Amino acid sequence: METTHTAPADPLVIAGREFGSRLVMGTGGAPSLHVLEEALLASGTELTTVAMRRVDPATKGSVLEVLDRHGIGVLPNTAGCFTSGEAVLTARLAREALGTPWVKLEVIADEHTLLPDPVELLDAAERLVADGFTVLPYTNDDPVLAQRLEQAGCAAVMPLGAPIGSGMGIRNPHNIELIVERAGVPVILDAGIGTASDAALAMELGCDAVLLATAVTRAQRPALMAAAMRHAVEAGRAARLAGRIPVRRLAQASSSFAGLAATGL
Ligand SMILES: CC(=O)[C@@H](O)[C@H](O)COP(=O)(O)O
């Protein structure tokens, strides 16, 4: 039941598919499969990326088995691809192996920054959309590129907060706000989250969801951090829906002085 202090039922909808959780998890960097499993459960995630170049779908005891066991949706990731051609091929292999047309499209420019290559990314997005994929591109925090990806038919746009694995948080909140204002598809803040307050900020800025991996998988206590991220995403979303007060340059007394004179106080 909805009350004044609970948000209305508020599922994330991507390409017509509903998710109760707005936290998308990545799987890279965990010290063991068991630790990863505990963290995924603590996060409450319903959708988790798997790098296709680092997983063998036929291997027993793989992360895919963990996801399957807990009914968590798989989002194949083209991580490690440097060209449009590589990414398209990887997505097609993933569709074949995992039976899903959904893909996290990652086409990176170099190994030092792991930043997206905008030219190759847009080309790959256009080709994959034309081939029937549901494309969720990892993109720069560039409002123009985000719009071009949406126009290309992507089901969401996923701007970075900061480079993958950097934990630097959201370096350009202004651009994230611009992307959110202009987007007609869900905006998922992807990469660079360092701690729970970064995830909350992403949601307060109006993002529809957060995708993160390193902050959890390389935390000293991954499951505890995963739980913190879950709460942060929920809190940030609630704050966004509640409508924050405007920022003021000068003080404004929180209680009015009107009426005090009448009582003689
Ligand atoms: C798991 C995944 O998809 C990553 O490539 C993603 O971009 C997350 O980045 P962080 O590891 O910085 O959270």
The ligand as a MOL file (V3000), in Angstrom:
LIG
                    3D

  0  0  0     0  0            999 V3000
M  V30 BEGIN CTAB
M  V30 COUNTS 13 12 0 0 0
M  V30 BEGIN ATOM
M  V30 1 C 30.6970 -4.5430 -15.2770 0
M  V30 2 C 30.6900 -3.5600 -16.3080 0
M  V30 3 O 29.8700 -3.5420 -17.1530 0
M  V30 4 C 31.7660 -2.5600 -16.2470 0
M  V30 5 O 32.4140 -2.5390 -17.4330 0
M  V30 6 C 31.1320 -1.2750 -15.8690 0
M  V30 7 O 31.3780 -0.2880 -16.7300 0
M  V30 8 C 31.2820 -0.9670 -14.4230 0
M  V30 9 O 32.2970 -0.0480 -14.0990 0
M  V30 10 P 32.8310 0.0450 -12.5870 0
M  V30 11 O 33.6190 -1.2000 -12.3830 0
M  V30 12 O 33.6530 1.2950 -12.5390 0
M  V30 13 O 31.6470 0.0810 -11.6890 0
M  V30 END ATOM
M  V30 BEGIN BOND
M  V30 1 1 1 2
M  V30 2 2 2 3
M  V30 3 1 2 4
M  V30 4 1 4 5
M  V30 5 1 4 6
M  V30 6 1 6 7
M  V30 7 1 6 8
M  V30 8 1 8 9
M  V30 9 1 9 10
M  V30 10 2 10 11
M  V30 11 1 10 12
M  V30 12 1 10 13
M  V30 END BOND
M  V30 END CTAB
M  END
